[in-house]
Amino acid sequence: MNGIFRKITELGAAHGPALVSVRRRAEECARAARSGDLNILIGYDLRFWRELGALAGNPYISDFLHRLRMQCWVFAVPYLRGRSDLSDWLWNGHGDLVDAVVKGDGDAAYAVISAYNDHSLTWAERLKR
């Protein structure tokens, strides 16, 4: 997945207007994650990743990643519904990724995606317990 973000960050601010929309989605995702509002988060999260992925210019990869993300949410929701500590389980680094893309900073984007992947693995480990 990091390869797709390398291409997006190479173009950086050249994405201009599209990044305005992606940033709005990022802000809403982070707000919903911090407040533990799962329904809002899922909708914005799917739109965020779809719009950001589309900037790479490969609709096949973008569509594949979108379907994969939808399946991940379908799997995750039963484990998340009704949790009182929901905000502890949800990733909220969307804005950091947009910042890295706007700056054209591939290393920062890689670090954010790595943190996202680590968060997902930690989440899976918590499920095992």
C-alpha positions in Angstrom: 0.0 0.0 0.0 2.9 2.3 0.6 3.7 2.5 -3.2 0.3 4.1 -4.0 1.0 6.8 -1.4 4.5 7.4 -2.8 3.0 8.4 -6.1 0.4 10.6 -4.4 3.0 12.4 -2.4 5.3 12.9 -5.5 2.5 15.1 -6.9 1.8 16.7 -3.5 0.1 20.0 -3.7 -0.5 19.6 -7.4 -3.7 17.8 -6.3 -5.0 21.1 -5.0 -8.8 21.1 -5.0 -9.0 17.3 -4.5 -7.0 17.6 -1.3 -9.4 20.2 0.1 -12.1 17.6 0.0 -9.8 14.9 1.3 -8.7 17.2 4.2 -12.4 17.7 5.2 -12.9 14.0 5.3 -9.7 13.6 7.4 -11.0 16.2 9.9 -14.3 14.5 10.2 -12.7 11.0 10.5 -10.4 12.2 13.3 -13.3 14.0 15.1 -15.5 10.9 14.9 -12.7 8.6 16.0 -11.9 10.7 19.0 -15.5 10.9 20.0 -16.1 7.2 19.4 -18.9 7.8 16.8 -18.6 4.7 14.7 -21.4 5.3 12.2 -19.9 8.7 11.3 -16.4 7.4 11.2 -17.1 4.5 8.8 -18.8 6.8 6.3 -16.1 9.4 6.3 -13.3 6.9 6.5 -14.5 5.1 3.4 -14.8 8.3 1.5 -11.4 9.6 2.8 -9.5 6.5 1.6 -11.4 6.3 -1.7 -10.7 10.0 -2.5 -7.1 9.8 -1.4 -6.5 6.5 -3.3 -8.1 8.0 -6.5 -5.3 10.6 -6.6 -2.9 7.8 -7.6 -4.7 7.6 -10.9 -5.1 3.8 -10.9 -8.9 3.1 -10.6 -8.3 -0.7 -10.4 -6.1 -0.4 -7.4 -8.3 2.2 -5.9 -11.4 0.1 -6.3 -9.7 -3.0 -4.9 -8.5 -1.1 -1.8 -12.0 0.3 -1.4 -13.6 -3.1 -1.4 -11.0 -4.4 0.9 -11.6 -1.6 3.4 -15.4 -2.2 3.2 -14.8 -5.8 4.1 -12.5 -4.8 7.0 -15.3 -2.6 8.4 -17.8 -5.4 8.0 -15.5 -7.6 10.0 -14.7 -5.0 12.7 -18.1 -3.5 13.5 -19.4 -6.4 15.5 -16.3 -6.2 17.7 -16.6 -2.4 18.1 -20.3 -1.9 18.7 -21.2 -1.1 22.2 -17.7 -0.6 23.5 -17.3 2.1 26.1 -13.7 2.6 25.2 -14.3 2.9 21.4 -12.1 6.0 20.9 -9.1 3.9 22.1 -9.7 1.4 19.4 -10.0 3.8 16.4 -7.2 5.3 14.4 -7.3 9.1 13.9 -4.2 9.9 11.9 -6.0 10.8 8.7 -5.0 14.5 9.0 -1.3 13.6 9.4 -1.4 11.7 6.2 -3.0 14.6 4.3 -0.4 16.9 5.7 2.4 14.6 4.4 0.7 14.5 1.0 0.3 18.3 0.8 4.0 18.7 1.7 5.0 16.0 -0.8 6.8 14.3 2.0 7.0 10.6 1.1 8.9 9.7 4.3 6.3 11.3 6.5 3.5 9.6 4.5 5.3 6.3 4.9 5.6 6.9 8.7 1.9 7.6 9.0 0.9 4.5 7.0 3.3 2.4 9.1 1.7 3.8 12.2 -1.7 2.9 10.8 -0.6 -0.6 10.0 0.9 -1.0 13.5 -2.4 0.3 15.0 -4.3 -2.4 13.0 -2.0 -5.1 14.2 -2.3 -3.9 17.8 -6.1 -3.9 17.3 -6.0 -7.5 16.1 -3.8 -8.6 19.1 -6.3 -7.0 21.4 -9.0 -9.1 19.8 -7.1 -12.3 20.6 -7.1 -11.5 24.3 
